[in-house]
């Protein structure tokens, strides 16, 4: 006969600490607290929210003048997973405040009071005391109540014993991002948000006149998409285009490619869209893309006439042509070989993304096409009655020798015009030149001398001599973004550069970036600020990586950021260091899924001459990893131990 057995399933006291380990970044954690303040604003009044970052005391404080909380409300706010807010609220899952505070610091206090005469309430949490005090548990958490002076009302949350760094340009970054994140509230006066006493101003993109159009899509299910779309005056080469997606007035995703392709031709399409009915994850960092609501919203938005017009008009504006076109155009003679506003990394990004275009140069009409060919010269020429046709082989190893590929393209343009003036005379020259340059590159690749892998930190130049070894294609834009955004040294390593040698049957890509100690948070926020859709974790433990990989719709493109002991000289690692870093991640248990790939990757690097066994042994010895690495170099599997 069956019987029921009652058991105690009270959560472990470490749950609050663990809530802070689920991937919050500093901006997201603070935004959780700001969301709560906006939800508590007094109807018909503008709420004032202040974020204060105290660098001396190492504290973060968020204060508002909103409704505050009474004792039952504060109790509920401290109760894990207690959902007390209405459906229209920004925060709904009962996880935000506790997880956000715990991710920022080991201790926090909450002071709150309702409008009118009465009392104030104070709740204090200290991670070390909470976990070390056996007399306190979930049933007897202490809240202080005392008389308040004056008529202050609202909530003040102070986080101390910080787990995250504070740095100088963090204040301006917060103002810029909050200007986007809370733009609708700031514009209509429902909220005023200040960061260290300086107000955030709503972000306003520079649109081409007459291109902004309202969007109002009614979906068959009853959902609604509302907002606007328009075209930037100048295309974004950093990926800062697409939709700001809001839910209940709170930004969920910035520069999301919602309803448009991620393509240079779309790089002027921007907009602000509210999709309040589509569910979000509990971090509120993304919509649930597997949901029926999201799929319906994407299809409905993509069919809207205003959206279709923006997509159609985005690539057609003449002055918005890719910068590479300027090199070949009629007025390009006065244009600098290297655009002063463009880093070498962004120039590489343009080269890889440019397809086909037509311009008018000194030789008349030029049809220029960029292709990838394993064999052949730098470019090929053809002539017909319509003009000159130039086919550029962007996979030519000659491009890898130049600090900035636009310099070589400028030379291609000059030669092409000379050829057009006398095709019979120059045809043999071009053929022989391509052959001789190819021989030169072959010698350089075979014996490169002192190798300098990747652009150097600080100057944006330089590259490996073979296109077979460079950052994975989907990281090229991010590489350019970090080159511009990060002042400290950083380096793409591990699978970031070894991806071309990876069999990868897992449907997951986990890249690694190394930076100097203390700069990891800045790199993490720069990655999150980029519109590439990557999930980033700073110094994660294996369990954290596994947790992210297990979340549906998240973690298929993960970036791990490590604060490395040495300042990296180049922005992507030499092959020996990249492999050793991958080996280290496998050994520490972070990337165990790639353990079986280590042998094959190393064999291919050595076989192709990209890596030197002598250099690998030397680096492994310096990092005290030689015993394990010897197992791979000897053909064994000791390296997995």
Secondary structure by P-SEA (a helix, b strand, c coil): cbbbbbbbbccccaaaaaaaaccccaaaaaaaaaaaaaaaccccbbbbbbbbbbcccbbbbbbbccccccaaaaaaaaccccccccccccccccccaaaaaaaacccbbbbbccccccbbbbbbbbaaaaaacccccccbbbbbbbbbccccbbbbbbbcccccccccaaaaaaaaaaaaaaaaaaaacccccccccccccccccccccccbbbbbbbccccbbbbbcccccccccccccccccccccccccccccccccccccccccbbbbbbcccccccccccccccccaaaaaaaaaaaacaaaaaaaaacccccccccaaaaaacccccccccccccccaaaaaaaaaacccccccccccccbbbbbbbcccccbbbbbccccbbbbbccccccccccccaaaaaaaaaaaaaaaaacccccaaaaaaaaaaaaaaaaaaaaccccccccccccccbbbcccccccccccaaaaaaaaaaccccbbbbcccccccccccccccbbbbbbbbcccaaaaaaaaaaacccbbbbbccccaaaaaaaaaccccccbbbbbbbcccccccccccaaaaaaaaaaaaaaccccccccaaaaaaaaaaaaccccaaaaaaaaaaacaaaaaaaaaaccccccc
